[in-house]
């Protein structure tokens, strides 16, 4: 990971090279400013993957909260609702 930590000044001087590195390796680069981590350069596909996973985790957390609060249907309740909805 040490190879993926670079100062912002080095990024400014070699931006195209860093972008190519991120695209080729799919690993993020951490840019530092005044010796402290400042931003992360991430491939777009990797970023979208992170966002997708975060959204899924948020949905799972919401579902768990609903279950803990008793806001759910049993299998029998679902069967009855579907049967009533699709009666001929």
PyMOL Python script that loads the backbone (N, CA, C, O; Angstrom):
from pymol import cmd

cmd.read_pdbstr("""\
ATOM      1  N   UNK A   1       0.831  -1.193   0.000  1.00  0.00           N
ATOM      2  CA  UNK A   1       0.000   0.000   0.000  1.00  0.00           C
ATOM      3  C   UNK A   1       0.879   1.262   0.000  1.00  0.00           C
ATOM      4  O   UNK A   1       0.442   2.317  -0.460  1.00  0.00           O
ATOM      5  N   UNK A   2       2.089   1.159   0.504  1.00  0.00           N
ATOM      6  CA  UNK A   2       2.962   2.329   0.541  1.00  0.00           C
ATOM      7  C   UNK A   2       3.207   2.894  -0.849  1.00  0.00           C
ATOM      8  O   UNK A   2       3.403   4.099  -1.006  1.00  0.00           O
ATOM      9  N   UNK A   3       3.196   2.019  -1.871  1.00  0.00           N
ATOM     10  CA  UNK A   3       3.398   2.481  -3.250  1.00  0.00           C
ATOM     11  C   UNK A   3       2.209   3.289  -3.750  1.00  0.00           C
ATOM     12  O   UNK A   3       2.314   3.995  -4.753  1.00  0.00           O
ATOM     13  N   UNK A   4       1.082   3.188  -3.059  1.00  0.00           N
ATOM     14  CA  UNK A   4      -0.144   3.855  -3.492  1.00  0.00           C
ATOM     15  C   UNK A   4      -0.411   5.147  -2.724  1.00  0.00           C
ATOM     16  O   UNK A   4      -1.506   5.703  -2.810  1.00  0.00           O
ATOM     17  N   UNK A   5       0.568   5.623  -1.984  1.00  0.00           N
ATOM     18  CA  UNK A   5       0.445   6.882  -1.249  1.00  0.00           C
ATOM     19  C   UNK A   5       1.433   7.869  -1.872  1.00  0.00           C
ATOM     20  O   UNK A   5       2.643   7.643  -1.870  1.00  0.00           O
ATOM     21  N   UNK A   6       0.899   8.953  -2.398  1.00  0.00           N
ATOM     22  CA  UNK A   6       1.729   9.922  -3.124  1.00  0.00           C
ATOM     23  C   UNK A   6       1.366  11.341  -2.702  1.00  0.00           C
ATOM     24  O   UNK A   6       0.214  11.621  -2.370  1.00  0.00           O
ATOM     25  N   UNK A   7       2.347  12.229  -2.716  1.00  0.00           N
ATOM     26  CA  UNK A   7       2.038  13.643  -2.409  1.00  0.00           C
ATOM     27  C   UNK A   7       1.291  14.294  -3.573  1.00  0.00           C
ATOM     28  O   UNK A   7       1.490  13.942  -4.735  1.00  0.00           O
ATOM     29  N   UNK A   8       0.448  15.230  -3.239  1.00  0.00           N
ATOM     30  CA  UNK A   8      -0.339  15.947  -4.238  1.00  0.00           C
ATOM     31  C   UNK A   8       0.561  16.624  -5.277  1.00  0.00           C
ATOM     32  O   UNK A   8       0.214  16.669  -6.457  1.00  0.00           O
ATOM     33  N   UNK A   9       1.689  17.139  -4.857  1.00  0.00           N
ATOM     34  CA  UNK A   9       2.605  17.796  -5.801  1.00  0.00           C
ATOM     35  C   UNK A   9       3.101  16.815  -6.868  1.00  0.00           C
ATOM     36  O   UNK A   9       3.265  17.186  -8.030  1.00  0.00           O
ATOM     37  N   UNK A  10       3.335  15.573  -6.470  1.00  0.00           N
ATOM     38  CA  UNK A  10       3.753  14.557  -7.441  1.00  0.00           C
ATOM     39  C   UNK A  10       2.608  14.212  -8.391  1.00  0.00           C
ATOM     40  O   UNK A  10       2.830  13.962  -9.576  1.00  0.00           O
ATOM     41  N   UNK A  11       1.391  14.199  -7.869  1.00  0.00           N
ATOM     42  CA  UNK A  11       0.227  13.946  -8.719  1.00  0.00           C
ATOM     43  C   UNK A  11       0.079  15.053  -9.757  1.00  0.00           C
ATOM     44  O   UNK A  11      -0.168  14.778 -10.931  1.00  0.00           O
ATOM     45  N   UNK A  12       0.230  16.303  -9.328  1.00  0.00           N
ATOM     46  CA  UNK A  12       0.112  17.428 -10.257  1.00  0.00           C
ATOM     47  C   UNK A  12       1.109  17.301 -11.408  1.00  0.00           C
ATOM     48  O   UNK A  12       0.788  17.601 -12.558  1.00  0.00           O
ATOM     49  N   UNK A  13       2.306  16.859 -11.087  1.00  0.00           N
ATOM     50  CA  UNK A  13       3.354  16.754 -12.104  1.00  0.00           C
ATOM     51  C   UNK A  13       3.168  15.547 -13.022  1.00  0.00           C
ATOM     52  O   UNK A  13       3.674  15.532 -14.144  1.00  0.00           O
ATOM     53  N   UNK A  14       2.437  14.530 -12.539  1.00  0.00           N
ATOM     54  CA  UNK A  14       2.309  13.277 -13.295  1.00  0.00           C
ATOM     55  C   UNK A  14       0.874  12.758 -13.325  1.00  0.00           C
ATOM     56  O   UNK A  14       0.652  11.552 -13.222  1.00  0.00           O
ATOM     57  N   UNK A  15      -0.086  13.639 -13.461  1.00  0.00           N
ATOM     58  CA  UNK A  15      -1.492  13.250 -13.364  1.00  0.00           C
ATOM     59  C   UNK A  15      -1.862  12.127 -14.330  1.00  0.00           C
ATOM     60  O   UNK A  15      -2.507  11.158 -13.929  1.00  0.00           O
ATOM     61  N   UNK A  16      -1.469  12.244 -15.576  1.00  0.00           N
ATOM     62  CA  UNK A  16      -1.835  11.221 -16.569  1.00  0.00           C
ATOM     63  C   UNK A  16      -1.274   9.856 -16.187  1.00  0.00           C
ATOM     64  O   UNK A  16      -1.941   8.835 -16.354  1.00  0.00           O
ATOM     65  N   UNK A  17      -0.050   9.843 -15.676  1.00  0.00           N
ATOM     66  CA  UNK A  17       0.565   8.580 -15.265  1.00  0.00           C
ATOM     67  C   UNK A  17      -0.198   7.950 -14.099  1.00  0.00           C
ATOM     68  O   UNK A  17      -0.405   6.737 -14.070  1.00  0.00           O
ATOM     69  N   UNK A  18      -0.617   8.780 -13.139  1.00  0.00           N
ATOM     70  CA  UNK A  18      -1.357   8.264 -11.993  1.00  0.00           C
ATOM     71  C   UNK A  18      -2.728   7.731 -12.413  1.00  0.00           C
ATOM     72  O   UNK A  18      -3.170   6.693 -11.920  1.00  0.00           O
ATOM     73  N   UNK A  19      -3.388   8.428 -13.308  1.00  0.00           N
ATOM     74  CA  UNK A  19      -4.688   7.971 -13.805  1.00  0.00           C
ATOM     75  C   UNK A  19      -4.525   6.627 -14.502  1.00  0.00           C
ATOM     76  O   UNK A  19      -5.332   5.720 -14.298  1.00  0.00           O
ATOM     77  N   UNK A  20      -3.504   6.497 -15.309  1.00  0.00           N
ATOM     78  CA  UNK A  20      -3.237   5.230 -16.001  1.00  0.00           C
ATOM     79  C   UNK A  20      -2.954   4.121 -14.996  1.00  0.00           C
ATOM     80  O   UNK A  20      -3.438   3.001 -15.155  1.00  0.00           O
ATOM     81  N   UNK A  21      -2.177   4.425 -13.967  1.00  0.00           N
ATOM     82  CA  UNK A  21      -1.869   3.427 -12.936  1.00  0.00           C
ATOM     83  C   UNK A  21      -3.134   2.932 -12.252  1.00  0.00           C
ATOM     84  O   UNK A  21      -3.309   1.730 -12.053  1.00  0.00           O
ATOM     85  N   UNK A  22      -4.011   3.854 -11.893  1.00  0.00           N
ATOM     86  CA  UNK A  22      -5.264   3.475 -11.229  1.00  0.00           C
ATOM     87  C   UNK A  22      -6.115   2.622 -12.155  1.00  0.00           C
ATOM     88  O   UNK A  22      -6.679   1.617 -11.722  1.00  0.00           O
ATOM     89  N   UNK A  23      -6.216   3.006 -13.427  1.00  0.00           N
ATOM     90  CA  UNK A  23      -7.006   2.235 -14.391  1.00  0.00           C
ATOM     91  C   UNK A  23      -6.418   0.848 -14.602  1.00  0.00           C
ATOM     92  O   UNK A  23      -7.156  -0.134 -14.685  1.00  0.00           O
ATOM     93  N   UNK A  24      -5.086   0.761 -14.689  1.00  0.00           N
ATOM     94  CA  UNK A  24      -4.429  -0.521 -14.956  1.00  0.00           C
ATOM     95  C   UNK A  24      -4.472  -1.459 -13.755  1.00  0.00           C
ATOM     96  O   UNK A  24      -4.733  -2.652 -13.908  1.00  0.00           O
ATOM     97  N   UNK A  25      -4.219  -0.932 -12.569  1.00  0.00           N
ATOM     98  CA  UNK A  25      -4.113  -1.785 -11.378  1.00  0.00           C
ATOM     99  C   UNK A  25      -5.433  -1.963 -10.643  1.00  0.00           C
ATOM    100  O   UNK A  25      -5.594  -2.903  -9.865  1.00  0.00           O
ATOM    101  N   UNK A  26      -6.377  -1.063 -10.890  1.00  0.00           N
ATOM    102  CA  UNK A  26      -7.665  -1.044 -10.171  1.00  0.00           C
ATOM    103  C   UNK A  26      -7.482  -0.755  -8.683  1.00  0.00           C
ATOM    104  O   UNK A  26      -8.416  -0.923  -7.899  1.00  0.00           O
ATOM    105  N   UNK A  27      -6.284  -0.321  -8.292  1.00  0.00           N
ATOM    106  CA  UNK A  27      -6.018   0.036  -6.904  1.00  0.00           C
ATOM    107  C   UNK A  27      -6.090   1.548  -6.771  1.00  0.00           C
ATOM    108  O   UNK A  27      -5.633   2.270  -7.657  1.00  0.00           O
ATOM    109  N   UNK A  28      -6.655   2.033  -5.676  1.00  0.00           N
ATOM    110  CA  UNK A  28      -6.719   3.483  -5.468  1.00  0.00           C
ATOM    111  C   UNK A  28      -5.348   4.050  -5.109  1.00  0.00           C
ATOM    112  O   UNK A  28      -4.464   3.330  -4.646  1.00  0.00           O
ATOM    113  N   UNK A  29      -5.191   5.331  -5.329  1.00  0.00           N
ATOM    114  CA  UNK A  29      -4.001   6.053  -4.891  1.00  0.00           C
ATOM    115  C   UNK A  29      -4.449   7.092  -3.869  1.00  0.00           C
ATOM    116  O   UNK A  29      -5.389   7.850  -4.106  1.00  0.00           O
ATOM    117  N   UNK A  30      -3.775   7.112  -2.755  1.00  0.00           N
ATOM    118  CA  UNK A  30      -4.058   8.087  -1.704  1.00  0.00           C
ATOM    119  C   UNK A  30      -3.119   9.263  -1.915  1.00  0.00           C
ATOM    120  O   UNK A  30      -1.900   9.095  -1.953  1.00  0.00           O
ATOM    121  N   UNK A  31      -3.679  10.433  -2.051  1.00  0.00           N
ATOM    122  CA  UNK A  31      -2.882  11.641  -2.232  1.00  0.00           C
ATOM    123  C   UNK A  31      -2.794  12.386  -0.900  1.00  0.00           C
ATOM    124  O   UNK A  31      -3.785  12.562  -0.190  1.00  0.00           O
ATOM    125  N   UNK A  32      -1.577  12.814  -0.593  1.00  0.00           N
ATOM    126  CA  UNK A  32      -1.364  13.536   0.651  1.00  0.00           C
ATOM    127  C   UNK A  32      -1.128  15.003   0.380  1.00  0.00           C
ATOM    128  O   UNK A  32      -0.653  15.395  -0.686  1.00  0.00           O
ATOM    129  N   UNK A  33      -1.471  15.801   1.369  1.00  0.00           N
ATOM    130  CA  UNK A  33      -1.248  17.242   1.296  1.00  0.00           C
ATOM    131  C   UNK A  33      -0.708  17.669   2.653  1.00  0.00           C
ATOM    132  O   UNK A  33      -1.342  17.439   3.682  1.00  0.00           O
ATOM    133  N   UNK A  34       0.458  18.288   2.648  1.00  0.00           N
ATOM    134  CA  UNK A  34       1.136  18.689   3.888  1.00  0.00           C
ATOM    135  C   UNK A  34       1.383  17.474   4.787  1.00  0.00           C
ATOM    136  O   UNK A  34       1.300  17.567   6.012  1.00  0.00           O
ATOM    137  N   UNK A  35       1.690  16.328   4.155  1.00  0.00           N
ATOM    138  CA  UNK A  35       2.033  15.125   4.910  1.00  0.00           C
ATOM    139  C   UNK A  35       0.863  14.338   5.456  1.00  0.00           C
ATOM    140  O   UNK A  35       1.062  13.330   6.136  1.00  0.00           O
ATOM    141  N   UNK A  36      -0.355  14.775   5.174  1.00  0.00           N
ATOM    142  CA  UNK A  36      -1.543  14.070   5.678  1.00  0.00           C
ATOM    143  C   UNK A  36      -2.398  13.614   4.509  1.00  0.00           C
ATOM    144  O   UNK A  36      -2.469  14.291   3.483  1.00  0.00           O
ATOM    145  N   UNK A  37      -3.051  12.463   4.664  1.00  0.00           N
ATOM    146  CA  UNK A  37      -3.929  11.979   3.598  1.00  0.00           C
ATOM    147  C   UNK A  37      -5.012  13.015   3.339  1.00  0.00           C
ATOM    148  O   UNK A  37      -5.572  13.599   4.266  1.00  0.00           O
ATOM    149  N   UNK A  38      -5.297  13.230   2.052  1.00  0.00           N
ATOM    150  CA  UNK A  38      -6.225  14.284   1.672  1.00  0.00           C
ATOM    151  C   UNK A  38      -7.367  13.756   0.809  1.00  0.00           C
ATOM    152  O   UNK A  38      -8.538  13.987   1.110  1.00  0.00           O
ATOM    153  N   UNK A  39      -7.018  13.039  -0.273  1.00  0.00           N
ATOM    154  CA  UNK A  39      -8.038  12.504  -1.174  1.00  0.00           C
ATOM    155  C   UNK A  39      -7.594  11.144  -1.684  1.00  0.00           C
ATOM    156  O   UNK A  39      -6.441  10.740  -1.533  1.00  0.00           O
ATOM    157  N   UNK A  40      -8.556  10.448  -2.299  1.00  0.00           N
ATOM    158  CA  UNK A  40      -8.273   9.142  -2.883  1.00  0.00           C
ATOM    159  C   UNK A  40      -8.676   9.177  -4.346  1.00  0.00           C
ATOM    160  O   UNK A  40      -9.776   9.611  -4.691  1.00  0.00           O
ATOM    161  N   UNK A  41      -7.778   8.716  -5.200  1.00  0.00           N
ATOM    162  CA  UNK A  41      -8.042   8.612  -6.632  1.00  0.00           C
ATOM    163  C   UNK A  41      -8.439   7.169  -6.908  1.00  0.00           C
ATOM    164  O   UNK A  41      -7.658   6.247  -6.675  1.00  0.00           O
ATOM    165  N   UNK A  42      -9.679   6.976  -7.413  1.00  0.00           N
ATOM    166  CA  UNK A  42     -10.228   5.634  -7.596  1.00  0.00           C
ATOM    167  C   UNK A  42     -10.753   5.489  -9.015  1.00  0.00           C
ATOM    168  O   UNK A  42     -11.309   6.432  -9.577  1.00  0.00           O
ATOM    169  N   UNK A  43     -10.574   4.305  -9.594  1.00  0.00           N
ATOM    170  CA  UNK A  43     -11.132   3.976 -10.900  1.00  0.00           C
ATOM    171  C   UNK A  43     -12.662   4.082 -10.835  1.00  0.00           C
ATOM    172  O   UNK A  43     -13.269   3.720  -9.827  1.00  0.00           O
ATOM    173  N   UNK A  44     -13.269   4.571 -11.895  1.00  0.00           N
ATOM    174  CA  UNK A  44     -14.717   4.788 -11.908  1.00  0.00           C
ATOM    175  C   UNK A  44     -15.487   3.484 -11.648  1.00  0.00           C
ATOM    176  O   UNK A  44     -16.446   3.478 -10.876  1.00  0.00           O
ATOM    177  N   UNK A  45     -15.083   2.405 -12.274  1.00  0.00           N
ATOM    178  CA  UNK A  45     -15.779   1.122 -12.083  1.00  0.00           C
ATOM    179  C   UNK A  45     -15.650   0.660 -10.631  1.00  0.00           C
ATOM    180  O   UNK A  45     -16.607   0.142 -10.056  1.00  0.00           O
ATOM    181  N   UNK A  46     -14.475   0.844 -10.044  1.00  0.00           N
ATOM    182  CA  UNK A  46     -14.286   0.477  -8.640  1.00  0.00           C
ATOM    183  C   UNK A  46     -15.138   1.354  -7.728  1.00  0.00           C
ATOM    184  O   UNK A  46     -15.714   0.873  -6.753  1.00  0.00           O
ATOM    185  N   UNK A  47     -15.214   2.635  -8.051  1.00  0.00           N
ATOM    186  CA  UNK A  47     -16.041   3.558  -7.275  1.00  0.00           C
ATOM    187  C   UNK A  47     -17.508   3.134  -7.330  1.00  0.00           C
ATOM    188  O   UNK A  47     -18.191   3.111  -6.306  1.00  0.00           O
ATOM    189  N   UNK A  48     -17.989   2.798  -8.529  1.00  0.00           N
ATOM    190  CA  UNK A  48     -19.385   2.369  -8.673  1.00  0.00           C
ATOM    191  C   UNK A  48     -19.634   1.094  -7.887  1.00  0.00           C
ATOM    192  O   UNK A  48     -20.695   0.931  -7.283  1.00  0.00           O
ATOM    193  N   UNK A  49     -18.671   0.198  -7.891  1.00  0.00           N
ATOM    194  CA  UNK A  49     -18.797  -1.039  -7.116  1.00  0.00           C
ATOM    195  C   UNK A  49     -18.911  -0.747  -5.621  1.00  0.00           C
ATOM    196  O   UNK A  49     -19.707  -1.372  -4.920  1.00  0.00           O
ATOM    197  N   UNK A  50     -18.119   0.196  -5.142  1.00  0.00           N
ATOM    198  CA  UNK A  50     -18.179   0.592  -3.734  1.00  0.00           C
ATOM    199  C   UNK A  50     -19.547   1.184  -3.412  1.00  0.00           C
ATOM    200  O   UNK A  50     -20.146   0.853  -2.389  1.00  0.00           O
ATOM    201  N   UNK A  51     -20.038   2.057  -4.281  1.00  0.00           N
ATOM    202  CA  UNK A  51     -21.353   2.682  -4.071  1.00  0.00           C
ATOM    203  C   UNK A  51     -22.452   1.621  -4.058  1.00  0.00           C
ATOM    204  O   UNK A  51     -23.335   1.654  -3.202  1.00  0.00           O
ATOM    205  N   UNK A  52     -22.402   0.673  -5.008  1.00  0.00           N
ATOM    206  CA  UNK A  52     -23.402  -0.396  -5.069  1.00  0.00           C
ATOM    207  C   UNK A  52     -23.414  -1.215  -3.779  1.00  0.00           C
ATOM    208  O   UNK A  52     -24.478  -1.538  -3.251  1.00  0.00           O
ATOM    209  N   UNK A  53     -22.224  -1.548  -3.275  1.00  0.00           N
ATOM    210  CA  UNK A  53     -22.125  -2.326  -2.036  1.00  0.00           C
ATOM    211  C   UNK A  53     -22.662  -1.530  -0.856  1.00  0.00           C
ATOM    212  O   UNK A  53     -23.353  -2.082   0.001  1.00  0.00           O
ATOM    213  N   UNK A  54     -22.354  -0.250  -0.805  1.00  0.00           N
ATOM    214  CA  UNK A  54     -22.843   0.598   0.272  1.00  0.00           C
ATOM    215  C   UNK A  54     -24.367   0.675   0.257  1.00  0.00           C
ATOM    216  O   UNK A  54     -25.009   0.579   1.303  1.00  0.00           O
ATOM    217  N   UNK A  55     -24.942   0.847  -0.931  1.00  0.00           N
ATOM    218  CA  UNK A  55     -26.399   0.911  -1.036  1.00  0.00           C
ATOM    219  C   UNK A  55     -27.040  -0.398  -0.596  1.00  0.00           C
ATOM    220  O   UNK A  55     -28.075  -0.386   0.070  1.00  0.00           O
ATOM    221  N   UNK A  56     -26.436  -1.529  -0.961  1.00  0.00           N
ATOM    222  CA  UNK A  56     -26.960  -2.827  -0.539  1.00  0.00           C
ATOM    223  C   UNK A  56     -26.892  -2.965   0.976  1.00  0.00           C
ATOM    224  O   UNK A  56     -27.846  -3.430   1.600  1.00  0.00           O
ATOM    225  N   UNK A  57     -25.781  -2.567   1.567  1.00  0.00           N
ATOM    226  CA  UNK A  57     -25.651  -2.638   3.027  1.00  0.00           C
ATOM    227  C   UNK A  57     -26.685  -1.755   3.719  1.00  0.00           C
ATOM    228  O   UNK A  57     -27.229  -2.131   4.757  1.00  0.00           O
ATOM    229  N   UNK A  58     -26.956  -0.582   3.148  1.00  0.00           N
ATOM    230  CA  UNK A  58     -27.963   0.301   3.721  1.00  0.00           C
ATOM    231  C   UNK A  58     -29.353  -0.327   3.637  1.00  0.00           C
ATOM    232  O   UNK A  58     -30.154  -0.189   4.561  1.00  0.00           O
ATOM    233  N   UNK A  59     -29.636  -1.012   2.541  1.00  0.00           N
ATOM    234  CA  UNK A  59     -30.927  -1.695   2.392  1.00  0.00           C
ATOM    235  C   UNK A  59     -31.059  -2.837   3.395  1.00  0.00           C
ATOM    236  O   UNK A  59     -32.128  -3.041   3.972  1.00  0.00           O
ATOM    237  N   UNK A  60     -29.975  -3.580   3.601  1.00  0.00           N
ATOM    238  CA  UNK A  60     -29.994  -4.675   4.580  1.00  0.00           C
ATOM    239  C   UNK A  60     -30.218  -4.105   5.976  1.00  0.00           C
ATOM    240  O   UNK A  60     -31.009  -4.645   6.749  1.00  0.00           O
ATOM    241  N   UNK A  61     -29.528  -3.023   6.299  1.00  0.00           N
ATOM    242  CA  UNK A  61     -29.691  -2.394   7.603  1.00  0.00           C
ATOM    243  C   UNK A  61     -31.134  -1.916   7.803  1.00  0.00           C
ATOM    244  O   UNK A  61     -31.703  -2.082   8.882  1.00  0.00           O
ATOM    245  N   UNK A  62     -31.713  -1.329   6.772  1.00  0.00           N
ATOM    246  CA  UNK A  62     -33.104  -0.880   6.845  1.00  0.00           C
ATOM    247  C   UNK A  62     -34.044  -2.062   7.055  1.00  0.00           C
ATOM    248  O   UNK A  62     -34.977  -1.989   7.854  1.00  0.00           O
ATOM    249  N   UNK A  63     -33.793  -3.147   6.335  1.00  0.00           N
ATOM    250  CA  UNK A  63     -34.628  -4.341   6.477  1.00  0.00           C
ATOM    251  C   UNK A  63     -34.516  -4.920   7.888  1.00  0.00           C
ATOM    252  O   UNK A  63     -35.517  -5.332   8.474  1.00  0.00           O
ATOM    253  N   UNK A  64     -33.303  -4.950   8.427  1.00  0.00           N
ATOM    254  CA  UNK A  64     -33.121  -5.459   9.789  1.00  0.00           C
ATOM    255  C   UNK A  64     -33.869  -4.605  10.804  1.00  0.00           C
ATOM    256  O   UNK A  64     -34.462  -5.125  11.749  1.00  0.00           O
ATOM    257  N   UNK A  65     -33.837  -3.299  10.603  1.00  0.00           N
ATOM    258  CA  UNK A  65     -34.569  -2.396  11.495  1.00  0.00           C
ATOM    259  C   UNK A  65     -36.065  -2.672  11.414  1.00  0.00           C
ATOM    260  O   UNK A  65     -36.743  -2.736  12.439  1.00  0.00           O
ATOM    261  N   UNK A  66     -36.580  -2.837  10.198  1.00  0.00           N
ATOM    262  CA  UNK A  66     -38.002  -3.126  10.022  1.00  0.00           C
ATOM    263  C   UNK A  66     -38.380  -4.448  10.682  1.00  0.00           C
ATOM    264  O   UNK A  66     -39.430  -4.549  11.316  1.00  0.00           O
ATOM    265  N   UNK A  67     -37.537  -5.449  10.535  1.00  0.00           N
ATOM    266  CA  UNK A  67     -37.811  -6.751  11.163  1.00  0.00           C
ATOM    267  C   UNK A  67     -37.825  -6.604  12.678  1.00  0.00           C
ATOM    268  O   UNK A  67     -38.722  -7.121  13.344  1.00  0.00           O
ATOM    269  N   UNK A  68     -36.836  -5.901  13.228  1.00  0.00           N
ATOM    270  CA  UNK A  68     -36.767  -5.706  14.682  1.00  0.00           C
ATOM    271  C   UNK A  68     -37.963  -4.933  15.217  1.00  0.00           C
ATOM    272  O   UNK A  68     -38.345  -5.098  16.375  1.00  0.00           O
ATOM    273  N   UNK A  69     -38.555  -4.089  14.375  1.00  0.00           N
ATOM    274  CA  UNK A  69     -39.730  -3.311  14.782  1.00  0.00           C
ATOM    275  C   UNK A  69     -41.034  -4.030  14.458  1.00  0.00           C
ATOM    276  O   UNK A  69     -42.117  -3.477  14.645  1.00  0.00           O
ATOM    277  N   UNK A  70     -40.926  -5.275  13.969  1.00  0.00           N
ATOM    278  CA  UNK A  70     -42.120  -6.055  13.671  1.00  0.00           C
ATOM    279  C   UNK A  70     -42.818  -5.667  12.386  1.00  0.00           C
ATOM    280  O   UNK A  70     -43.980  -6.019  12.185  1.00  0.00           O
ATOM    281  N   UNK A  71     -42.136  -4.951  11.514  1.00  0.00           N
ATOM    282  CA  UNK A  71     -42.736  -4.501  10.256  1.00  0.00           C
ATOM    283  C   UNK A  71     -42.393  -5.491   9.145  1.00  0.00           C
ATOM    284  O   UNK A  71     -41.564  -5.213   8.278  1.00  0.00           O
ATOM    285  N   UNK A  72     -43.041  -6.636   9.189  1.00  0.00           N
ATOM    286  CA  UNK A  72     -42.807  -7.652   8.165  1.00  0.00           C
ATOM    287  C   UNK A  72     -44.050  -8.515   8.026  1.00  0.00           C
ATOM    288  O   UNK A  72     -44.955  -8.456   8.858  1.00  0.00           O
ATOM    289  N   UNK A  73     -44.087  -9.314   6.971  1.00  0.00           N
ATOM    290  CA  UNK A  73     -45.182 -10.238   6.731  1.00  0.00           C
ATOM    291  C   UNK A  73     -44.657 -11.660   6.843  1.00  0.00           C
ATOM    292  O   UNK A  73     -43.536 -11.947   6.425  1.00  0.00           O
ATOM    293  N   UNK A  74     -45.464 -12.547   7.407  1.00  0.00           N
ATOM    294  CA  UNK A  74     -45.096 -13.962   7.445  1.00  0.00           C
ATOM    295  C   UNK A  74     -45.357 -14.569   6.063  1.00  0.00           C
ATOM    296  O   UNK A  74     -46.011 -13.953   5.220  1.00  0.00           O
ATOM    297  N   UNK A  75     -44.845 -15.769   5.843  1.00  0.00           N
ATOM    298  CA  UNK A  75     -45.083 -16.451   4.564  1.00  0.00           C
ATOM    299  C   UNK A  75     -46.575 -16.631   4.311  1.00  0.00           C
ATOM    300  O   UNK A  75     -47.043 -16.433   3.190  1.00  0.00           O
ATOM    301  N   UNK A  76     -47.315 -17.001   5.336  1.00  0.00           N
ATOM    302  CA  UNK A  76     -48.756 -17.198   5.180  1.00  0.00           C
ATOM    303  C   UNK A  76     -49.460 -15.888   4.807  1.00  0.00           C
ATOM    304  O   UNK A  76     -50.368 -15.882   3.976  1.00  0.00           O
ATOM    305  N   UNK A  77     -49.040 -14.790   5.420  1.00  0.00           N
ATOM    306  CA  UNK A  77     -49.638 -13.497   5.097  1.00  0.00           C
ATOM    307  C   UNK A  77     -49.357 -13.118   3.640  1.00  0.00           C
ATOM    308  O   UNK A  77     -50.239 -12.603   2.952  1.00  0.00           O
ATOM    309  N   UNK A  78     -48.162 -13.363   3.180  1.00  0.00           N
ATOM    310  CA  UNK A  78     -47.808 -13.051   1.795  1.00  0.00           C
ATOM    311  C   UNK A  78     -48.619 -13.913   0.839  1.00  0.00           C
ATOM    312  O   UNK A  78     -49.130 -13.409  -0.161  1.00  0.00           O
ATOM    313  N   UNK A  79     -48.744 -15.191   1.127  1.00  0.00           N
ATOM    314  CA  UNK A  79     -49.527 -16.097   0.273  1.00  0.00           C
ATOM    315  C   UNK A  79     -50.971 -15.624   0.170  1.00  0.00           C
ATOM    316  O   UNK A  79     -51.546 -15.607  -0.918  1.00  0.00           O
ATOM    317  N   UNK A  80     -51.557 -15.240   1.301  1.00  0.00           N
ATOM    318  CA  UNK A  80     -52.943 -14.769   1.299  1.00  0.00           C
ATOM    319  C   UNK A  80     -53.088 -13.482   0.486  1.00  0.00           C
ATOM    320  O   UNK A  80     -54.034 -13.339  -0.288  1.00  0.00           O
ATOM    321  N   UNK A  81     -52.153 -12.546   0.662  1.00  0.00           N
ATOM    322  CA  UNK A  81     -52.223 -11.275  -0.088  1.00  0.00           C
ATOM    323  C   UNK A  81     -52.102 -11.529  -1.595  1.00  0.00           C
ATOM    324  O   UNK A  81     -52.836 -10.946  -2.392  1.00  0.00           O
ATOM    325  N   UNK A  82     -51.165 -12.409  -1.974  1.00  0.00           N
ATOM    326  CA  UNK A  82     -51.007 -12.711  -3.388  1.00  0.00           C
ATOM    327  C   UNK A  82     -52.224 -13.438  -3.958  1.00  0.00           C
ATOM    328  O   UNK A  82     -52.655 -13.168  -5.079  1.00  0.00           O
ATOM    329  N   UNK A  83     -52.765 -14.358  -3.174  1.00  0.00           N
ATOM    330  CA  UNK A  83     -53.946 -15.083  -3.625  1.00  0.00           C
ATOM    331  C   UNK A  83     -55.114 -14.114  -3.826  1.00  0.00           C
ATOM    332  O   UNK A  83     -55.839 -14.209  -4.816  1.00  0.00           O
ATOM    333  N   UNK A  84     -55.293 -13.192  -2.891  1.00  0.00           N
ATOM    334  CA  UNK A  84     -56.371 -12.207  -3.013  1.00  0.00           C
ATOM    335  C   UNK A  84     -56.149 -11.268  -4.197  1.00  0.00           C
ATOM    336  O   UNK A  84     -57.100 -10.897  -4.885  1.00  0.00           O
ATOM    337  N   UNK A  85     -54.920 -10.891  -4.429  1.00  0.00           N
ATOM    338  CA  UNK A  85     -54.609  -9.965  -5.515  1.00  0.00           C
ATOM    339  C   UNK A  85     -54.844 -10.609  -6.882  1.00  0.00           C
ATOM    340  O   UNK A  85     -55.300  -9.947  -7.814  1.00  0.00           O
ATOM    341  N   UNK A  86     -54.529 -11.904  -6.997  1.00  0.00           N
ATOM    342  CA  UNK A  86     -54.573 -12.552  -8.310  1.00  0.00           C
ATOM    343  C   UNK A  86     -55.740 -13.531  -8.461  1.00  0.00           C
ATOM    344  O   UNK A  86     -55.693 -14.428  -9.302  1.00  0.00           O
ATOM    345  N   UNK A  87     -56.772 -13.363  -7.657  1.00  0.00           N
ATOM    346  CA  UNK A  87     -57.970 -14.194  -7.824  1.00  0.00           C
ATOM    347  C   UNK A  87     -58.601 -13.911  -9.157  1.00  0.00           C
ATOM    348  O   UNK A  87     -58.606 -12.776  -9.634  1.00  0.00           O
ATOM    349  N   UNK A  88     -59.131 -14.950  -9.752  1.00  0.00           N
ATOM    350  CA  UNK A  88     -59.810 -14.780 -11.058  1.00  0.00           C
ATOM    351  C   UNK A  88     -61.274 -14.579 -10.889  1.00  0.00           C
ATOM    352  O   UNK A  88     -61.993 -14.420 -11.875  1.00  0.00           O
TER     353      UNK A  88
END
""", "prot")
cmd.dss("prot")
cmd.show_as("cartoon", "prot")
cmd.util.cbc("prot")
cmd.orient("prot")
